[in-house]
């Protein structure tokens, strides 16, 4: 149950993600920046109806037209692995609350 959007610009991508999360019960799985951030792919997950509603909301309300969008209702295990590998980049690099407090 993945919803994917591709949009130009990080600001437009963050706005689209906000729209998606407010429109339906979805969560961010991962995101990718290509071309120096000029093209951003956002992947959300949730129930099929929620993901579909979130992608449609982004398609109609985003700051810029989407370059591409789609919903994968029953992703193949290779797709799930690809998304998990992408998401793991952020989990490994996120500072813990304790390390943040030590820096401050």
Buried (B, 14 or more C-beta within 10 A) or exposed (E): BBBBBBBBBBEBBBBBBEBBBEBBEBEBBBBBEEEEEEBBBBBBBBEBEBBBBBBBBBBEBBBEEBEEBEBBEEBEEEEBEBBEEBBEEEEEEEEEEEEEEEEE
